[in-house]
Amino acid sequence: MDTVQMVWLGVLFAAILLWFGLASQLFRMLKENQSEIYESLGSPSLLLNNSIKNNWLSLKFLISGSYRNTHDAEIIRLCQFMRLFLIAYLVWFVGPIVWFLVSP
């Protein structure tokens, strides 16, 4: 494995850890400040109550912009950052694969 691949994988791994931290913070903030929304998402957590349904509801909450209904500036700012981070992660993850498939 060359240096470029090591850096690429290292950034992916670091991004995953950062995403878990951001998700944990979001779940904590929702639980403390927006309990009804937190419960509507299935009371998600990183480890104890982590199901496909909860993950889907949380991702839908984030991508659809439903977080704006909280009227909580901190949650809105965090979710906006998480949306941008998700896009950047997907580009970082899928970009090299597409480049490999398209390049001659």
N, C-alpha and C positions, 0 to 999 in steps of 0.2 A: 504494500500500500504506500503510495507516494505522499508527499507533504500536503498537496492540495486536497487529496481525499481525507487525510487526517484532520485538516482544518475544517473541511466541510462537515464531517461527522461530529467533530467537537462542537461546532456552532449549533448543529441540530440537537445534540445532547443538552447543551447549556440552555437552548431555547425551550426544550421540554421541561427542564427543571424550573425555569422562570415561569412557564405557563402554569405549572402546578402551584407555584407560589401565588400567582395572580388569582387563580381560581379559588384557592383557599381563602385569600383575603376577601374576594367577592362573596363567597358563601358565608363567611363570618359577618360581613357588613349587612348582608341581606337578613341573616338570622337575627342580628341585634336590632336593626333599624326598620326592616320591612318584612316582618314575620309572615304576613299573609302571602306575599310574593314568594318568599322562601318555601313555604309549605306548598304553594301551587307548583313549584318546581320539583316537588317530591322530597323536600328537605335534603338536598344533595350534600355530600362531603367527599373528600378525596379517597377515603379508605372504607369507612364503616357503611355508608349508604350510597355506594357507587354502583349504579346499574345503567344499563343501556338506555332505559326510559329516562332516568334522571339526567344522564349526559345529553340526550337528545333535547329534552326540555330546556336545559341550561344553555345549550348552543343556540337553540331557537330563540330564547330570550335575548341572547347577545346579538345575534345576527339580525333579527327582525327589528331591533331598536326598541323593544318593549321596556328596556331599562329606563327610557325617558319618562315613563309613567310613574317612576318612583319620586320624581321631583327632588331627588337628593343629589346635590352637586358632586359629592365625593364618589358616589356609585356611578353617576353618569360619566364622570371623567375617567374612572377606572375602566368602565365598559368600552368607552371610545378608544382608549389605549389598547385594550384587549382585542378589539376588532382590527385595528391597524396591525397589531402584532401577529394576529392570525393570518392576515393577508401576506405579510412579509414572510412568515414561516412557510406558508404554502408555496410562495414564489421560490424561496430558498430550497425547499424540498423538491418541488416538481421541476423547476427550471433546468437543472442539470440533466434530468432524465429526458426532458423534451429536447434539449440541446443535443444529447447523445443520439437520440432517435432521428433527429432531422439532419445532423451533420453528415457529410459524405464519407 
